[in-house]
Amino acid sequence: MSSLWPSTIASLNDTLTLLGESVEKLKAAKPVDIAEVIEELKMAAESARNLRALVLAELPEAAWQSRRELDALLETIEKRVEARQIEQLRKRLLGLAAELERGSIVHRRAVRVNQLNQLRNQAINELQAQAAVKGTPQPLPGPDSDEWLEWACGLKEPDDAESLQTIRNGFAHLDEFVANLEPDMWVVKTETPV
């Protein structure tokens, strides 16, 4: 879920707890601060409005009559948001694979070009395989695919140790390709308009 969901749900639950405590005091015929109870009710109503707006933004056709039905809707929304996040991870990996396919390697020695092309093909296959895994694919650090290779070639230890380690651990072939590639060896084919 987005970062707003947990905080909005928690806010509603917290304000309802406070309001419930005041109601319990009233049930026991204990004194309560009326202004405080009114403020608790306003906060609960505001939290409910915020949560309702979030639910309707995600599921405009949603309708519910009880907290149980709301919780079921929230679970449905959580699954939808999670599925979108997984799909974004997949698109990111496939986007980088496509970017690697679009480019070419230039070097004065054909043997070196062949070595790097083999590493590139292994990296492409690795990215495509990661995108196809069941469940959540391994997240890839860094910018969008069109800027990723330049970013990755610029990583240096120890400043970028975390990003380098993440790439090494999740994408060994991609890491090996980047480690052997010099930025001036990579040329991206630009499509010329017809």
Stockholm file with secondary structure:
# STOCKHOLM 1.0

chainA/1-194         MSSLWPSTIASLNDTLTLLGESVEKLKAAKPVDIAEVIEELKMAAESARNLRALVLAELPEAAWQSRRELDALLETIEKRVEARQIEQLRKRLLGLAAELERGSIVHRRAVRVNQLNQLRNQAINELQAQAAVKGTPQPLPGPDSDEWLEWACGLKEPDDAESLQTIRNGFAHLDEFVANLEPDMWVVKTETPV
#=GR chainA/1-194 SS CCTHHHHHHHHHHHHHHHHHHHHHHHHTTCCCCHHHHHHHHHHHHHHHHHHHHHHHHHCTTCCCSSHHHHHHHHHHHHHHHHHHHHHHHHHHHHHHHHHHHHEEECCSCHHHHHHHHHHHHHHHHHHHHHHHSSSCCCCCCSSCHHHHHHHHHTCCTTTTHHHHHHHHHHCHHHHHHHHHCCGGGEEECCCCCC
#=GC SS_cons         CCTHHHHHHHHHHHHHHHHHHHHHHHHTTCCCCHHHHHHHHHHHHHHHHHHHHHHHHHCTTCCCSSHHHHHHHHHHHHHHHHHHHHHHHHHHHHHHHHHHHHEEECCSCHHHHHHHHHHHHHHHHHHHHHHHSSSCCCCCCSSCHHHHHHHHHTCCTTTTHHHHHHHHHHCHHHHHHHHHCCGGGEEECCCCCC
//
